[in-house]
Amino acid sequence: MHNICFHFHISQPFRLRTYRFFDINQHHQYFDDYQNSYLANRLAERCYLPANAMLKELIAKYGDKVKVSFSIAGSSIHLFQQYCPEVIESFKELIATKKVEITGNTYTHSLASLHNKTCFMEQVKLQEKLLKEVFKVRPTSFCNTEIIYSDEIGEWLHEAGYDVVLTEGARHILGWKSPCYLYCNPFQTDLKLMLRSYRLCDDITLRFEEKDWDGMGLTAEKYINNLNKIPDDAPFINLYFDYETIGEYHTADTGIFDFFKALFSQLAENDKYKFITPKEITSMKVPCSTMHAPWPISYSGDEKDTAEWLGNDLQQEAFNQLFKLENLYKKSKNKVAKENWLQLQAADHFNFMSTKWFAHDSVRRNFDVYPSPYQAFINFMNVLNDVKLQLETNPEKKA
């Protein structure tokens, strides 16, 4: 029997306004309320609400035979609270079924794990607090921003009390090994690692609408045929997606909802497969092998590295200047400026500065708002400079 884990990630970011100059010591709204409202409601209508309704229907029909997990960045939760609270309610209904797990994540979809432990752990703790307040859950599994992971990051998370981490089944790390087995951190062997089967995920995320599946598009039957090719003794199939894959990257008229509904139904009715959530791993008695990741890996591209966010001079300069403000952040009493500094850690700001992308990888750039990486950099640095001034002034201002 294969244990199959479906994990969906939500990280809808705040959009920066375009600013060139600021008045010193004035309170500024750096984030584009119109774009944030538009995108949150668009995604709620196209993806979150109908997809949640589909999952609720499947769980009502199949019970324990359908389970999923989610990681929802705190910035997304705040957007839902502000612009479409019905999304929050729909997730609460799913969690109440006890067939849906909410994993840990960073508070602002942050890249802090690539800088230092202190900033990263603050993001983790802020997210834990928010999940407790909104969903009444305390996560024991963790899915980092863009499933970034290294041995060191794993040690930090183990120290923070996490039992399971979801990350990428990177070829250069695994070598001949398969992602369909259970692994652990080499220095904290109690920390289990569930590795994403990225080729199977890419079949849906990148190739769902291609017509090279026997001359037609991908169907649930064809997808399960591929799953059936996995050796019988491989215990896990881990499938991690951006939730926006359902309804946004592939819109409803492509048949994506019908595909997932049929896929979940056929898997639930097939004794060869069993749905699990990450936290269930800790109680399972299965062999576990160590996986050594001396440098950070991620979901990105063929390289599975962090070049998408820190691969060019623009990104590295912005990243370094951002975290130079850490001490100012700690000393400041300006709550608004402190929150803005946390929001500037979001991976998407650095993604907009990327020069890595090719046409076939552009699905994740649906919401790009800059005409070039250079303008994204200039705008980010203008905002960052003003946030620095706000942190230095130290007044405690109301949001």
Secondary structure, 3 states (H helix, E strand, C coil): CEEEEEEEEECCCCCECCCCCCCCCCCCCCECHHHHHHHHHHHHHHHHHHHHHHHHHHHHHHHHHCCEEEEECHHHHHHHHHHCHHHHHHHHHHHHCCCEEECECCCCCECHHHCCHHHHHHHHHHHHHHHHHHHCCCCCEEECHHHCECHHHHHHHHHCCCCEEEEECCHHHHCCCCCCCEEECCCCCCCEEEEECHHHHHHHHCCCCCCCECCECCCHHHHHHHHCCCCCCCCEEEEEEEHHHECCCECHHHCHHHHHHHHHHHHHCCCCEEECCHHHHHHCCCCEEECCCCCCECCCCCCCCCHHHHCCHHHHHHHHHHHCCHHHHHHCCCHHHHHHHHHCCEHHHHHCCCCCCCHHHHHHHCCCCCCCHHHHHHHHHHHHHHHHHHHHHCCCCCC
